[in-house]
Amino acid sequence: MEKRRHNRFVVGNLQVDISDGQGFFSGTVEDLSRFGLKLNDVHKKLNDRAKNFSLIVSGQGKHFKMSAKPKWTLGQSFSKKIGLEIVKAPLGWAEFVMKFEPVYEDVWGANITLGDW
């Protein structure tokens, strides 16, 4: 059972540049929420023990610079997956994330998104 408080949405074509304070690395965003990110294909040399990361999420003509702290890491042969909690998000981030929320139809036929609830 997941302890997640906010729904995550699988995304494609979002890139991330992430810094641990010592170096800069690239990766991809696998899923996201208003308050967190799951990154994939991040170089294994990234210091996942750093307290905070600086990152830039890019895609769909948008760029968001933010701060995040690591929650978990899964090492692979040449890269790692990292779960991050967003500490400081820029204006427009929540609106950007809402674009990925699925549209639901209620019994009365009105289309709504999770953000409308």
N, C-alpha and C positions, 0 to 999 in steps of 0.2 A: 504494500500500500504506500503510495506516495504522500509525502507531507506537504505537497505544493499548495500554496494559498491562492495562486493566480494561474489561470490556464496558460499553457504554452502553445504556440502555434508554429507548425513546421513551415519553414520558408526556403526559398531558393534564390540564388543569385545575389546573396548579400555577402560582402567581404568584410573582414575586420583586420585592422592593423592594431597590434597590442604591444604595450611596453610594460616591462616589469621594473623600470627605473634604470636598468643597466643596458638593455638592448631593445630593438624593435623587431617584431615578428608579424607574419601574416597568417591568416586562417580564413575559415568560412563560418558563417552563422548557420547552425543546424536548426535551432528553434529559438523562439523568443517570447517574452511577455513584457508587460510594462515595467516589471521590476527585476528581470533576469534574462540571461542569455546562455545558450549551450553552444560552445564553439567546437569546431572540428578542424583537423589538419593543422594544428598549431605546432610549430617546431618544438622538439623535445627539450631544447636548451632554454626555453622560457622558464624562469624561476617561479614555479607555482607556489612557492612558500612566501612570496612577497605579500605584504599586507594589502596593498592596493595596486591596481593596474590603471593605466590610462589607455583608452581605446577610441578608435574611430570606426564606426560602422558605416559602410558605404553601399549604396545600391538604389536602383530606381530613381536615379538623379538626385539623391539626397545624401548628406553626410552628417553624422551625429557624433560629436566628441563628448565622451563621458568618462566617469570614474566608476570602477567596480572592484569588488573584492572576491577572491576565489572561495567557492564553497566545496568543490570536489574536483579531483583530477583522475583521469583514466589514461595511463600510459600505454602507448602502442610501440611498434618497432621504431619508426622514424618520426612519429608525431604523437600528439596527445589530444584528448578531449577535455574540455574544462567547463564546469558549471560556474557561472558568475552571478553575484547579486549586484544589481546596479545601485551605486551609492548616490551618484549625482547625474541625473539625466537632463538634457537640454530641453528647452521649449520645443514643442512639436513632436517629441518622441512618443507620447501616449497616442496622439492622433495618428502617427505613422503605424504604430502597432495595431491600432483598431482596423486598419485596412486588411489585416490578415485574419481577423475574427470571422468565423463562418456566419452566414446568414441563415436564420431559422425562420420557418413559417409556423405561425401559431394556428390554432384551430379556426380562427376567424379569417384567416387568409392574409393577414398583414405580415410583411417581411420585417423582421427585427434582427438586430445584432446583439451580442452579449453586452456591449457597452450601453445599450438602451435600457437594460433591466435595472 
